[in-house]
Amino acid sequence: MKRQSAKIGLPDDPQIWIGVNYWSRTGGPLMWRSYDPEVVGAELRAMRDHGMSVTRSFFYWPDFMPTPDTLDEELVARFGDFLDQHLALGMSSIPTFIVGHMSGQNWDPAWRQGRDLFGDVWFVSRQAWYVRELTARFKDHPAVAGWLLTNEIPIYGDWRSRGIGTLKPEQVSAWAQILIDAVRAGGGTQPVSVGDGAWGVEITGNDNGFRVREMAGLVDFLGPHVYRMETDPVRQHLGAAFICELLDIDGKPVIMEEFGLTSDYTSEANAAHYYRQIMHNTLLAGATGWLAWNNTDYDDLYQAEPYSHHPFEMHFGLIDSAGRPKAQALEVRDFAATVERVDLAHCTRPDASIALVVSSFLESRYPFTQPEDASVVFDVGRQAYVAAREADLTLGVAREKDGIPDDCDLYLVPSAKQLTAPTWRTLLDRARDGATVYASFFVGEHTAQRGPWWPNLDEMFGVRKQSRYGLVEPITDAELRLTMTADLGNLPAGTELVFPVAGTVNSRSFLPVEPAGAEVLARDVHGRPALLRHTVGRGTMVLATYPIEYMAAITPGANPEPTWRLYQALAHVAGAAPAVSFDTPQMNASLMRHDDGRVFVWCVSQSDTELAAVPAVMAGTLRTAAGDEVTKVVLPAYGVAVLELHDA
C-alpha cells in the first residue's frame, strides 16, 4: 500500500518547512503594539542560524481589526516590515488571521458582543472581509509562504468543551470554505490551511466539529498540534508519529504545525531528547514540515496575560530570555542539517506490505454505540503502531472507512471489539488469497453489548468458542505468560512471552476456545490456547485470545513489551520481513528512498542510556555517509543515526 510523503509546493519544486511559531519577546501576543524592529531582527537571525527558515506569524485579531470595517494601518505597516526582515534573511512566514486564542487565554475584538463565531452571518462576513483585506495587502510579498485561518479555534469557539459536542460540523465547514474563499478573493495563491490543530473525530474519536475529512477537501495541508501527556516514554516519542499516519487523508501534506514543550516541565537534556524523537519519528511517519512552539522565552512579560496566570507558557522558547539557544534549538539545527543532507524534498517512504487496520468505529457514529468504543480505537492502534515500529516493520495505517487495501501480505487487527461485517468478510477474502490476517480478542471497556462483534468467529479462526452469554472470562494472573508450542516465523517453539495485564472488570478478560481445525501456536500458564493459526485458502487467519495491545496501551511504562516479537514473526511468515532490523526493540529501523535510488536507514534509539545493536540486513550493507561499512550501531540515549543501504 502507498504511504504518503506529500510535500508543500509544486511537484517540480517540493518544499520542506522547518521553522518556528513566532512571537517577539517584546510583547508576546501584544508584540505589534510595542514592535521593535531591531529585536525582531535579532530573533529572526537566531532562528535562521539554527536551521529555521520559516515562521508561523500571527495577526492578533483585537488589535489588527479595531472596528468591524477597519484595519489598524500602523500595525499593518509593522507587519510589512516584519515580512521585509524575513526576506532580507532568506526566510518566509505563514501569517495567521483569526487569533482569538493563544497560550491559555481567549481574546475577542471589542465589537464582537457575544456573536456566534460560525453561525452569525454578519460576524462571519466581517471575518471574511478581514481575511480578504489582509491577504490583498500581502499576497505579493515574496516572504509569504502560506496562510492559516486561525489558531486552535475549537478552543476559541467553545473553550469549555473544546468544541466536542457543541460546534456544528456543517457550520464549521461552511465557515472554513468562506474564509478560504476570502484568501483566494484577496489574491492569495499560496497554500492555505485552517490552524485548528487536527483534533477532529478521525484522530481523537471525539467530534469537535472540525472533521478532518471535510477540512482535507478544502485545505492544502493538514497541521496537527501535538502536546500529549503520556505514561510511557515510547508512546510519548511515537504518539505524534501515529497521528501523522492517521492524517494520511486525501493525499494532503502533513505539517507539524505546533509541537514543543515548556522548560518548566522538564530538564534541558530531556527536552532535547523529546525534540529529537518527535521530529525524526514524525518524518518517518510522513510529515514534511515542522514548526516548533516557539521561538523565545518571555520572562520579562510575567505581569502580562496570559503569562501572569499561565506562567509555564513563558518558557516554551527555543531561545531563552538572555538570548541563549537551549539544547532543543540545537536539535532543530541538527535535524535541519539532516533533512538537507538526505534531500528530504526528493525522498519518499517505501510502499508497505503490512497494514495496521484502524476500525471505522473511531470516526463513524454508528447507532447505539458508546463513546469509549471510539476513543479506545486510538489507544490500541497507537500501541500496535509502537510494537510494529519496535519490530522494524514497514507498516501502513489502513482506515477501515477507506476500505481494506488489497496489496498487503499481512493485516494486523489489534484488540478490535468492532469492525463492520463487510470488513470481516474482506479480511477473510484477503487470507484466502494468500495473506496473513492477525486479530486479537477484545470485548471493550463497558457492559453495553459486551463482547467481540466478530461474525462467524469460529469458522474464520478454526475454533469453538467456550464463552458464556453476558459473562466474561476474567484474567486472574498478575501477568500474561505465553509459551510458544510451535514455530512461528523467527519465533521458535519454547519461547516464553510475558505481557502486562490491565483493564476494567470488563476488558481484563480473554476468549476461551478449543481448536477446531486451527493449530495452537501458544498456550498460557493454565494450558489454554492463546494463539492459534487457521489455514484458509492460500493464507492464514491468526487469533490471539487475549487483548494484548489493549492491556499494554493502558499500562504505564509498558514498552517495550513482547508484541513486537509476535508482529515480527508474523511478518516473516507473511513474506514481509523488514529489510533492516535489530534484535532489540529499543533500536528502531525505518527506510526512506530518494528519487535517485539511494536508500536511507534511520536508526532511532528508545533507550535512556547508550545502546549498541547489530543490524540484520536482508540484502546489501549499511554504510555511513562517508561510505564506511557499519556492522554495529552505537547511539547515545534516545539518539538517531541516518545511514545508507548499499547493494551487496
C-alpha positions as a printed NumPy array, in Angstrom:
array([[  0.   ,   0.   ,   0.   ],
       [  1.109,   3.544,  -0.718],
       [  2.228,   5.661,   2.232],
       [  2.027,   9.398,   1.904],
       [  5.057,  11.668,   1.936],
       [  3.345,  14.63 ,   0.266],
       [  5.127,  17.983,   0.246],
       [  4.068,  21.6  ,   0.065],
       [  4.744,  23.143,  -3.33 ],
       [  4.635,  22.026,  -6.93 ],
       [  5.778,  18.534,  -7.99 ],
       [  8.883,  20.013,  -9.631],
       [  9.56 ,  22.293,  -6.652],
       [  8.704,  20.443,  -3.408],
       [  9.357,  22.318,  -0.182],
       [ 10.221,  21.258,   3.348],
       [  9.21 ,  23.717,   6.061],
       [ 11.423,  23.811,   9.147],
       [ 10.699,  26.703,  11.438],
       [  9.001,  28.076,  14.477],
       [  5.857,  29.712,  15.775],
       [  6.847,  33.313,  16.416],
       [  6.017,  35.993,  18.952],
       [  8.618,  38.59 ,  19.831],
       [  9.833,  38.742,  23.413],
       [  8.895,  42.431,  23.399],
       [  5.208,  41.663,  23.846],
       [  4.116,  38.123,  23.112],
       [  0.616,  38.349,  21.597],
       [  0.738,  42.125,  22.081],
       [  4.053,  42.46 ,  20.223],
       [  2.603,  44.637,  17.459],
       [  1.828,  47.404,  19.964],
       [  5.479,  47.583,  21.052],
       [  7.068,  46.419,  17.822],
       [ 10.862,  46.747,  17.91 ],
       [ 12.476,  46.077,  14.507],
       [ 15.933,  45.58 ,  15.994],
       [ 14.754,  42.961,  18.484],
       [ 12.707,  41.225,  15.801],
       [ 15.735,  41.129,  13.507],
       [ 17.904,  39.602,  16.217],
       [ 15.247,  36.983,  16.991],
       [ 14.866,  36.035,  13.339],
       [ 18.628,  35.73 ,  12.897],
       [ 18.75 ,  33.386,  15.892],
       [ 16.165,  31.181,  14.207],
       [ 17.919,  31.259,  10.851],
       [ 21.265,  30.424,  12.469],
       [ 19.675,  27.288,  13.918],
       [ 18.305,  25.917,  10.669],
       [ 14.863,  27.522,  10.798],
       [ 13.779,  29.407,   7.689],
       [ 10.001,  29.632,   8.209],
       [  7.937,  31.335,  10.909],
       [  4.284,  30.989,  11.649],
       [  3.221,  34.569,  12.452],
       [  0.03 ,  35.993,  13.918],
       [ -2.3  ,  38.921,  13.301],
       [ -3.564,  39.468,  16.856],
       [ -7.221,  39.963,  15.958],
       [ -8.383,  42.515,  18.589],
       [ -5.533,  44.831,  17.591],
       [ -5.496,  44.42 ,  13.82 ],
       [ -9.285,  44.837,  13.461],
       [-10.345,  47.512,  15.981],
       [-13.777,  48.024,  14.352],
       [-15.927,  45.831,  12.109],
       [-14.8  ,  47.611,   8.95 ],
       [-11.289,  48.905,   9.626],
       [ -7.749,  47.622,   9.938],
       [ -5.139,  49.266,  12.123],
       [ -2.906,  50.643,   9.396],
       [  0.055,  51.248,  11.701],
       [  0.087,  47.593,  12.746],
       [ -0.338,  46.501,   9.137],
       [  2.74 ,  48.543,   8.25 ],
       [  4.659,  46.926,  11.095],
       [  3.716,  43.515,   9.785],
       [  5.028,  44.606,   6.395],
       [  8.385,  45.446,   7.984],
       [  8.305,  42.047,   9.696],
       [  7.955,  40.349,   6.304],
       [ 10.682,  42.551,   4.812],
       [ 13.052,  41.375,   7.523],
       [ 12.228,  37.769,   6.634],
       [ 13.01 ,  38.452,   3.006],
       [ 16.332,  40.07 ,   3.845],
       [ 17.35 ,  36.95 ,   5.767],
       [ 16.147,  34.491,   3.149],
       [ 13.244,  33.432,   5.367],
       [  9.489,  33.218,   4.883],
       [  6.377,  33.362,   7.051],
       [  2.882,  31.898,   7.307],
       [  0.503,  34.615,   8.564],
       [ -2.395,  33.504,  10.778],
       [ -5.57 ,  35.633,  10.662],
       [ -8.13 ,  34.871,  13.405],
       [ -6.019,  34.918,  16.554],
       [ -8.502,  34.974,  19.383],
       [ -6.977,  32.071,  21.319],
       [ -3.361,  31.99 ,  22.388],
       [ -1.397,  30.298,  25.161],
       [ -4.174,  29.706,  27.651],
       [ -6.404,  32.71 ,  27.015],
       [ -9.118,  33.825,  24.61 ],
       [ -9.412,  37.41 ,  23.356],
       [-12.336,  38.935,  21.448],
       [-12.447,  42.017,  19.266],
       [-14.182,  44.701,  21.332],
       [-17.087,  44.77 ,  18.885],
       [-17.915,  41.052,  18.885],
       [-20.569,  41.443,  21.595],
       [-21.175,  37.73 ,  22.051],
       [-21.884,  36.952,  18.403],
       [-21.571,  33.322,  17.322],
       [-18.246,  32.702,  15.617],
       [-19.552,  30.302,  12.982],
       [-23.321,  30.781,  12.771],
       [-23.822,  34.563,  12.802],
       [-23.915,  35.608,   9.136],
       [-22.862,  39.208,   9.775],
       [-19.991,  38.16 ,  12.028],
       [-18.734,  35.56 ,   9.531],
       [-18.89 ,  38.192,   6.784],
       [-16.721,  40.508,   8.916],
       [-14.185,  37.735,   9.375],
       [-14.156,  37.116,   5.62 ],
       [-13.642,  40.846,   4.965],
       [-10.733,  40.905,   7.406],
       [ -9.101,  37.847,   5.829],
       [ -9.588,  39.167,   2.309],
       [ -8.2  ,  42.62 ,   3.103],
       [ -5.096,  41.36 ,   4.875],
       [ -4.457,  38.851,   2.121],
       [ -4.733,  41.591,  -0.503],
       [ -2.138,  43.672,   1.366],
       [  0.492,  40.919,   1.432],
       [ -0.397,  38.462,  -1.34 ],
       [  2.538,  39.534,  -3.492],
       [  5.127,  39.682,  -0.75 ],
       [  7.84 ,  37.101,  -1.551],
       [  8.206,  36.219,   2.131],
       [  4.643,  34.849,   2.434],
       [  4.894,  31.045,   2.25 ],
       [  1.286,  30.217,   3.113],
       [ -1.762,  31.237,   5.126],
       [ -3.553,  29.919,   8.194],
       [ -7.092,  30.915,   9.052],
       [ -6.848,  30.568,  12.815],
       [ -5.024,  29.364,  15.868],
       [ -6.678,  26.419,  17.667],
       [-10.107,  27.794,  17.013],
       [-12.021,  24.86 ,  18.581],
       [-10.821,  26.232,  21.933],
       [-11.802,  29.757,  20.918],
       [-15.177,  28.578,  19.63 ],
       [-16.025,  26.882,  22.938],
       [-13.21 ,  26.728,  25.444],
       [-15.094,  24.579,  27.951],
       [-15.823,  21.712,  25.566],
       [-13.066,  22.433,  23.021],
       [-15.884,  22.115,  20.533],
       [-16.689,  18.49 ,  21.36 ],
       [-20.421,  18.048,  21.007],
       [-21.083,  21.797,  20.828],
       [-19.771,  23.019,  17.462],
       [-21.854,  22.073,  14.431],
       [-19.796,  20.41 ,  11.687],
       [-21.917,  21.808,   8.869],
       [-21.43 ,  25.365,  10.167],
       [-17.73 ,  24.815,  10.709],
       [-17.188,  23.512,   7.176],
       [-19.179,  26.369,   5.639],
       [-17.247,  28.899,   7.717],
       [-13.911,  27.386,   6.631],
       [-14.961,  27.421,   2.982],
       [-15.998,  31.086,   3.206],
       [-12.695,  32.159,   4.791],
       [-10.58 ,  30.13 ,   2.373],
       [-12.555,  31.707,  -0.473],
       [-11.722,  35.084,   1.099],
       [ -7.998,  34.257,   0.88 ],
       [ -8.423,  33.459,  -2.802],
       [-10.602,  36.538,  -3.363],
       [ -7.824,  38.634,  -1.837],
       [ -5.423,  37.256,  -4.409],
       [ -3.636,  34.745,  -2.192],
       [ -2.284,  31.843,  -4.233],
       [ -0.077,  30.334,  -1.526],
       [ -1.05 ,  27.143,   0.364],
       [ -3.751,  27.645,   2.991],
       [ -4.994,  25.627,   5.95 ],
       [ -7.222,  26.129,   8.99 ],
       [ -4.909,  26.025,  12.035],
       [ -7.432,  24.03 ,  14.076],
       [ -4.888,  21.516,  15.4  ],
       [ -6.289,  18.482,  13.527],
       [ -8.127,  17.358,  16.658],
       [-11.139,  16.028,  14.765],
       [-13.061,  12.827,  15.3  ],
       [-10.878,  10.963,  12.812],
       [ -7.954,  11.33 ,  15.215],
       [ -9.391,  11.546,  18.718],
       [-12.714,   9.748,  18.384],
       [-14.41 ,  12.923,  19.676],
       [-16.294,  15.175,  17.257],
       [-15.315,  18.818,  17.808],
       [-16.955,  19.983,  14.586],
       [-13.642,  20.217,  12.713],
       [-13.858,  16.935,  10.852],
       [-10.534,  16.223,   9.211],
       [-12.088,  14.586,   6.164],
       [-14.145,  17.688,   5.467],
       [-11.26 ,  20.058,   6.161],
       [ -8.973,  17.966,   3.918],
       [-11.255,  18.673,   0.987],
       [-10.773,  22.421,   1.497],
       [ -7.162,  22.938,   2.564],
       [ -3.722,  22.48 ,   1.028],
       [ -2.117,  20.832,   4.063],
       [ -3.075,  19.346,   7.428],
       [ -1.435,  20.743,  10.558],
       [ -1.517,  18.703,  13.775],
       [ -0.796,  20.425,  17.093],
       [  0.612,  17.789,  19.438],
       [  1.363,  18.226,  23.138],
       [  0.483,  14.81 ,  24.503],
       [  0.788,  13.785,  28.134],
       [  1.635,  10.079,  28.368],
       [  2.537,   7.385,  30.879],
       [  5.129,   5.644,  28.715],
       [  8.258,   7.138,  27.07 ],
       [  7.99 ,   5.144,  23.846],
       [  4.306,   6.011,  23.417],
       [  5.307,   9.625,  24.015],
       [  8.028,   9.502,  21.368],
       [  5.822,   7.785,  18.782],
       [  2.444,   9.322,  19.623],
       [  2.784,  12.275,  17.251],
       [  4.035,   9.929,  14.542],
       [  0.891,   7.805,  14.836],
       [ -1.223,  10.951,  14.498],
       [  0.664,  11.808,  11.304],
       [ -0.082,   8.313,   9.991],
       [ -3.778,   8.775,  10.765],
       [ -3.7  ,  12.046,   8.814],
       [ -2.937,  10.246,   5.559],
       [ -6.226,  11.598,   4.228],
       [ -6.918,  12.902,   0.735],
       [ -3.21 ,  12.963,  -0.103],
       [ -2.587,  16.268,   1.679],
       [  0.847,  17.115,   3.13 ],
       [  1.139,  16.832,   6.906],
       [  2.921,  19.726,   8.608],
       [  3.733,  19.516,  12.31 ],
       [  2.216,  22.942,  12.802],
       [  2.771,  23.006,  16.56 ],
       [  4.84 ,  20.849,  18.868],
       [  7.213,  21.539,  21.69 ],
       [  7.413,  21.808,  25.452],
       [  7.904,  24.218,  28.291],
       [ 11.229,  24.167,  30.101],
       [  9.245,  24.407,  33.335],
       [  8.178,  20.785,  32.851],
       [ 11.487,  19.105,  32.041],
       [ 15.257,  19.203,  32.154],
       [ 17.046,  20.642,  29.145],
       [ 18.612,  17.279,  28.296],
       [ 15.218,  15.6  ,  28.282],
       [ 13.777,  18.475,  26.268],
       [ 16.42 ,  17.799,  23.629],
       [ 15.555,  14.086,  23.61 ],
       [ 11.878,  14.928,  23.136],
       [ 12.508,  17.291,  20.228],
       [ 14.832,  14.8  ,  18.53 ],
       [ 12.367,  11.955,  18.845],
       [  9.321,  13.941,  17.748],
       [ 10.985,  15.386,  14.654],
       [ 12.62 ,  12.224,  13.364],
       [  9.712,   9.917,  14.15 ],
       [  7.146,  12.188,  12.517],
       [  9.399,  12.464,   9.453],
       [  9.328,   8.663,   9.268],
       [  5.52 ,   8.841,   9.593],
       [  5.129,  11.092,   6.565],
       [  5.364,  14.627,   7.961],
       [  7.19 ,  17.07 ,   5.68 ],
       [  7.177,  20.25 ,   7.772],
       [  7.921,  21.227,  11.375],
       [  7.021,  24.469,  13.177],
       [  8.121,  24.324,  16.806],
       [  6.368,  26.2  ,  19.597],
       [  8.042,  28.614,  19.949],
       [ 10.953,  30.957,  19.247],
       [ 11.74 ,  32.613,  22.588],
       [ 11.022,  32.793,  26.308],
       [  9.039,  35.662,  27.857],
       [ 10.41 ,  36.192,  31.361],
       [ 10.018,  39.97 ,  31.102],
       [  6.269,  39.57 ,  30.462],
       [  5.49 ,  37.848,  33.767],
       [  2.933,  40.513,  34.706],
       [  1.113,  40.367,  31.359],
       [ -1.634,  37.963,  30.352],
       [ -1.556,  35.097,  29.507],
       [  1.811,  34.613,  31.232],
       [  0.712,  36.001,  34.579],
       [ -1.835,  33.218,  35.08 ],
       [ -0.175,  30.552,  32.872],
       [  3.463,  31.123,  33.879],
       [  4.664,  27.883,  32.295],
       [  3.759,  29.46 ,  28.923],
       [  6.738,  31.808,  29.365],
       [  9.251,  29.04 ,  28.715],
       [  8.331,  27.194,  25.511],
       [ 11.125,  29.066,  23.71 ],
       [ 13.993,  27.557,  21.777],
       [ 15.976,  30.613,  22.844],
       [ 15.884,  31.756,  26.463],
       [ 15.281,  35.319,  27.609],
       [ 19.015,  36.021,  27.743],
       [ 19.385,  35.036,  24.099],
       [ 20.984,  31.647,  24.803],
       [ 19.997,  28.795,  22.464],
       [ 18.593,  25.933,  24.501],
       [ 19.525,  22.343,  23.727],
       [ 16.273,  21.91 ,  21.793],
       [ 17.323,  24.717,  19.425],
       [ 20.472,  22.748,  18.686],
       [ 18.325,  19.699,  17.982],
       [ 16.301,  21.639,  15.413],
       [ 19.555,  22.856,  13.86 ],
       [ 20.912,  19.301,  13.606],
       [ 17.601,  17.97 ,  12.287],
       [ 17.543,  20.64 ,   9.585],
       [ 21.077,  19.637,   8.597],
       [ 19.998,  16.   ,   8.286],
       [ 16.981,  16.965,   6.193],
       [ 19.255,  18.931,   3.867],
       [ 21.864,  16.155,   3.685],
       [ 19.391,  13.498,   2.573],
       [ 17.499,  15.983,   0.366],
       [ 14.199,  15.084,   2.021],
       [ 12.245,  17.099,  -0.544],
       [ 13.031,  14.313,  -3.024],
       [ 12.572,  11.356,  -0.67 ],
       [  9.526,   9.151,  -0.187],
       [  8.573,   6.346,   2.127],
       [  8.697,   2.836,   0.625],
       [  5.374,   1.164,  -0.061],
       [  4.139,  -1.043,   2.767],
       [  3.168,  -4.689,   2.54 ],
       [  1.789,  -4.66 ,   6.101],
       [ -1.434,  -2.879,   7.037],
       [ -2.469,  -1.816,  10.53 ],
       [ -6.263,  -1.786,  10.329],
       [ -7.92 ,   1.094,  12.206],
       [-11.577,   0.427,  12.97 ],
       [-14.131,   2.803,  11.473],
       [-15.679,   2.957,  14.951],
       [-13.01 ,   5.588,  15.688],
       [-14.731,   8.154,  13.487],
       [-18.149,   6.847,  12.399],
       [-21.086,   7.432,  14.682],
       [-22.855,   4.101,  14.318],
       [-26.205,   3.819,  16.136],
       [-26.237,   2.616,  19.729],
       [-22.513,   2.619,  20.378],
       [-20.656,   4.163,  23.287],
       [-18.064,   6.982,  23.289],
       [-15.447,   4.587,  24.659],
       [-15.83 ,   2.457,  21.546],
       [-14.245,   5.299,  19.579],
       [-11.507,   6.553,  21.884],
       [-10.144,   3.07 ,  22.65 ],
       [ -9.514,   2.517,  18.929],
       [ -6.889,   5.262,  19.02 ],
       [ -5.271,   3.775,  22.122],
       [ -4.92 ,   0.236,  20.784],
       [ -3.952,   1.457,  17.323],
       [ -1.151,   3.585,  18.725],
       [  0.136,   0.717,  20.861],
       [  0.11 ,  -1.621,  17.863],
       [  1.969,   1.047,  15.894],
       [  4.588,   1.221,  18.659],
       [  5.05 ,  -2.56 ,  18.548],
       [  5.347,  -2.529,  14.761],
       [  7.986,   0.202,  14.88 ],
       [  9.851,  -1.767,  17.552],
       [  9.769,  -4.727,  15.14 ],
       [ 11.194,  -2.511,  12.338],
       [  8.232,  -3.263,  10.09 ],
       [  7.392,  -1.216,   7.005],
       [  3.826,  -0.514,   8.013],
       [  0.901,   1.388,   6.552],
       [ -2.126,   2.579,   8.517],
       [ -5.321,   1.473,   6.781],
       [ -8.539,   3.137,   7.869],
       [-11.44 ,   0.712,   7.64 ],
       [-13.65 ,   3.551,   6.413],
       [-11.424,   3.903,   3.335],
       [-11.507,   0.192,   2.585],
       [ -9.001,  -2.579,   3.214],
       [ -6.095,  -2.448,   0.734],
       [ -5.711,  -5.497,  -1.473],
       [ -1.938,  -5.398,  -1.906],
       [ -0.653,  -6.328,   1.554],
       [  0.811,  -9.587,   2.801],
       [ -0.034,  -9.035,   6.47 ],
       [ -3.032,  -7.365,   8.1  ],
       [ -2.914,  -6.5  ,  11.808],
       [ -6.23 ,  -6.056,  13.634],
       [ -5.215,  -5.212,  17.213],
       [ -7.627,  -5.632,  20.143],
       [-10.615,  -4.895,  17.942],
       [-14.011,  -5.104,  19.573],
       [-15.709,  -3.807,  16.449],
       [-15.28 ,  -3.873,  12.702],
       [-18.148,  -3.854,  10.239],
       [-19.41 ,  -7.152,   8.83 ],
       [-18.22 ,  -6.373,   5.263],
       [-14.706,  -5.732,   6.582],
       [-14.545,  -9.075,   8.325],
       [-15.633, -10.705,   5.072],
       [-12.961,  -8.753,   3.183],
       [-10.227,  -9.767,   5.629],
       [-11.213, -13.409,   5.239],
       [-11.043, -12.994,   1.462],
       [ -7.568, -11.442,   1.779],
       [ -6.449, -14.517,   3.718],
       [ -7.967, -16.874,   1.15 ],
       [ -5.975, -15.012,  -1.491],
       [ -2.718, -15.693,   0.356],
       [ -2.35 , -13.036,   3.054],
       [ -1.875, -13.479,   6.79 ],
       [ -4.554, -11.828,   8.936],
       [ -3.945, -11.398,  12.655],
       [ -6.638, -10.308,  15.117],
       [ -6.671, -10.156,  18.907],
       [ -9.768, -10.583,  21.064],
       [-11.27 ,  -7.647,  22.962],
       [-14.719,  -7.107,  24.497],
       [-14.462,  -3.374,  25.153],
       [-14.399,  -1.431,  28.385],
       [-18.119,  -1.151,  29.14 ],
       [-21.051,  -3.52 ,  29.558],
       [-23.219,  -2.419,  26.613],
       [-23.244,  -5.351,  24.175],
       [-20.079,  -6.547,  25.835],
       [-18.298,  -8.949,  23.569],
       [-16.443,  -9.173,  20.256],
       [-18.577,  -8.081,  17.319],
       [-16.95 , -10.7  ,  15.091],
       [-19.414, -12.586,  12.872],
       [-18.616, -16.275,  12.355],
       [-15.587, -16.126,  14.639],
       [-15.436, -19.914,  14.956],
       [-15.406, -20.532,  11.224],
       [-12.932, -17.742,  10.464],
       [-10.366, -18.869,  13.011],
       [-10.973, -22.626,  13.175],
       [-12.042, -22.686,  16.823],
       [-15.049, -23.401,  19.03 ],
       [-15.502, -20.541,  21.475],
       [-16.407, -21.575,  25.017],
       [-17.595, -18.165,  26.212],
       [-20.906, -17.652,  28.037],
       [-23.52 , -15.066,  27.181],
       [-23.446, -11.958,  29.36 ],
       [-20.291, -13.046,  31.185],
       [-16.588, -12.563,  30.662],
       [-13.702, -14.847,  31.492],
       [-11.519, -12.703,  33.751],
       [ -7.747, -12.739,  33.594],
       [ -6.743, -13.502,  37.164],
       [ -2.975, -13.678,  36.719],
       [ -0.83 , -10.634,  37.505],
       [  0.927, -11.05 ,  34.166],
       [  0.226, -12.979,  30.998],
       [  2.802, -15.697,  30.298],
       [  2.546, -17.432,  26.954],
       [  4.739, -20.277,  25.748],
       [  5.105, -20.934,  22.049],
       [  4.16 , -24.554,  21.302],
       [  5.066, -24.328,  17.616],
       [  7.402, -22.274,  15.483],
       [  6.062, -19.019,  14.069],
       [  8.435, -17.349,  11.636],
       [ 11.531, -16.35 ,  13.592],
       [  9.8  , -17.096,  16.912],
       [ 10.735, -20.688,  17.859],
       [  8.722, -23.151,  19.881],
       [  9.548, -22.985,  23.568],
       [  9.875, -19.187,  23.628],
       [  8.122, -17.555,  26.577],
       [  6.458, -14.175,  26.076],
       [  5.391, -12.119,  29.099],
       [  2.753,  -9.417,  28.599],
       [  1.316,  -6.852,  31.036],
       [ -2.201,  -7.408,  32.339],
       [ -4.575,  -4.48 ,  32.879],
       [ -8.125,  -3.316,  32.279],
       [-11.566,  -2.92 ,  33.743],
       [-13.76 ,  -5.706,  35.094],
       [-14.984,  -5.999,  31.522],
       [-11.866,  -5.6  ,  29.412],
       [ -9.471,  -7.628,  31.571],
       [-10.755, -10.817,  30.037],
       [ -9.874, -13.486,  27.476],
       [-11.676, -15.7  ,  24.971],
       [-11.822, -19.382,  25.92 ],
       [-11.626, -21.554,  22.81 ],
       [-10.972, -25.077,  21.656],
       [ -9.209, -25.68 ,  18.352],
       [-11.489, -26.959,  15.584],
       [ -9.121, -27.056,  12.643],
       [ -6.743, -24.393,  13.92 ],
       [ -3.197, -25.116,  15.068],
       [ -2.348, -23.952,  18.579],
       [  0.774, -21.796,  18.443],
       [  0.946, -20.727,  22.098],
       [ -0.689, -21.555,  25.4  ],
       [ -0.97 , -19.667,  28.679],
       [  0.256, -20.988,  32.048],
       [ -3.077, -22.777,  32.502],
       [ -2.654, -24.669,  29.246],
       [ -5.357, -22.688,  27.441],
       [ -4.909, -21.833,  23.739],
       [ -3.686, -18.252,  23.468],
       [ -2.514, -18.026,  19.86 ],
       [ -3.928, -20.099,  17.008],
       [ -3.334, -20.336,  13.266],
       [ -6.04 , -21.423,  10.827],
       [ -5.345, -22.131,   7.156],
       [ -7.937, -20.681,   4.8  ],
       [ -7.393, -20.879,   1.066],
       [ -3.791, -19.889,   0.335],
       [ -3.364, -17.872,   3.533],
       [ -3.93 , -17.919,   7.264],
       [ -6.069, -16.361,   9.972],
       [ -4.235, -15.927,  13.282],
       [ -6.179, -15.414,  16.523],
       [ -4.856, -14.095,  19.838],
       [ -7.34 , -14.878,  22.591],
       [ -6.038, -12.073,  24.822],
       [ -6.256,  -8.276,  24.2  ],
       [ -2.511,  -7.864,  24.389],
       [ -2.352,  -4.473,  22.631],
       [ -5.142,  -3.014,  24.747],
       [ -3.571,  -4.138,  28.014],
       [ -0.203,  -2.669,  27.045],
       [ -1.869,   0.552,  25.886],
       [ -3.262,   1.312,  29.344],
       [ -0.239,   0.138,  31.322],
       [  2.219,   2.833,  32.445],
       [  5.771,   2.166,  31.318],
       [  4.757,  -0.951,  29.385],
       [  7.104,  -0.558,  26.439],
       [  8.935,  -2.434,  25.2  ],
       [  6.668,  -5.455,  25.658],
       [  6.784,  -8.608,  23.51 ],
       [  4.063,  -7.794,  20.971],
       [  6.907,  -6.63 ,  18.727],
       [  8.278, -10.175,  18.641],
       [  4.892, -11.538,  17.636],
       [  4.48 ,  -8.928,  14.898],
       [  7.969,  -9.54 ,  13.547],
       [  7.299, -13.28 ,  13.478],
       [  4.026, -12.741,  11.616],
       [  5.884, -10.562,   9.102],
       [  8.383, -13.359,   8.477],
       [  5.541, -15.838,   7.927],
       [  3.8  , -13.451,   5.541],
       [  6.927, -12.74 ,   3.496],
       [  7.077,  -9.148,   4.734],
       [ 10.185,  -9.313,   6.908],
       [ 11.966,  -5.965,   7.378],
       [ 14.856,  -5.087,   5.072],
       [ 16.861,  -3.871,   8.073],
       [ 16.142,  -4.865,  11.642],
       [ 17.649,  -5.078,  15.1  ],
       [ 17.265,  -7.819,  17.687],
       [ 16.27 ,  -5.289,  20.331],
       [ 13.031,  -3.306,  20.337],
       [ 14.927,  -0.325,  21.711],
       [ 16.639,   0.291,  18.367],
       [ 14.149,   1.018,  15.562],
       [ 14.995,   0.955,  11.853],
       [ 12.974,   2.732,   9.131],
       [ 13.688,   3.37 ,   5.459],
       [ 13.365,   6.364,   3.134],
       [ 14.034,   6.272,  -0.62 ],
       [ 15.491,   9.13 ,  -2.635],
       [ 14.351,   9.714,  -6.214],
       [ 17.903,   8.978,  -7.379],
       [ 17.768,   5.445,  -5.942],
       [ 19.578,   5.972,  -2.66 ],
       [ 18.037,   4.281,   0.379],
       [ 18.451,   5.9  ,   3.783],
       [ 18.046,   3.949,   7.009],
       [ 17.008,   5.834,  10.132],
       [ 18.199,   4.164,  13.345],
       [ 16.333,   5.573,  16.347],
       [ 17.127,   4.539,  19.909],
       [ 14.444,   4.246,  22.576],
       [ 16.977,   3.57 ,  25.306],
       [ 17.707,   6.088,  28.06 ],
       [ 21.367,   5.002,  28.069],
       [ 23.91 ,   4.344,  25.343],
       [ 22.802,   1.434,  23.193],
       [ 24.762,  -0.794,  20.82 ],
       [ 22.905,  -3.069,  18.413],
       [ 23.879,  -5.241,  15.467],
       [ 21.748,  -4.73 ,  12.359],
       [ 20.367,  -7.642,  10.351],
       [ 20.339,  -6.632,   6.693],
       [ 18.309,  -8.747,   4.289],
       [ 20.347,  -7.668,   1.266],
       [ 23.285,  -5.289,   0.922],
       [ 25.315,  -3.421,   3.512],
       [ 24.802,  -0.44 ,   5.773],
       [ 27.225,   2.426,   5.324],
       [ 27.826,   5.868,   6.736],
       [ 27.564,   8.977,   4.565],
       [ 31.336,   8.698,   4.12 ],
       [ 30.978,   5.16 ,   2.756],
       [ 32.26 ,   3.207,   5.762],
       [ 30.543,  -0.124,   6.381],
       [ 28.514,  -0.341,   9.594],
       [ 28.33 ,  -3.663,  11.426],
       [ 27.242,  -2.251,  14.776],
       [ 25.166,   0.837,  15.528],
       [ 26.054,   2.649,  18.753],
       [ 23.814,   5.519,  19.812],
       [ 23.65 ,   7.755,  22.894],
       [ 20.462,   7.979,  24.943],
       [ 17.479,   8.424,  22.604],
       [ 19.912,   9.051,  19.752],
       [ 19.362,   8.979,  15.994],
       [ 21.686,   7.978,  13.146],
       [ 20.93 ,   8.089,   9.416],
       [ 22.828,   5.508,   7.366],
       [ 22.657,   4.373,   3.749],
       [ 21.719,   0.926,   2.459],
       [ 24.015,  -0.113,  -0.398],
       [ 23.67 ,  -3.058,  -2.737],
       [ 25.891,  -6.003,  -1.906]])
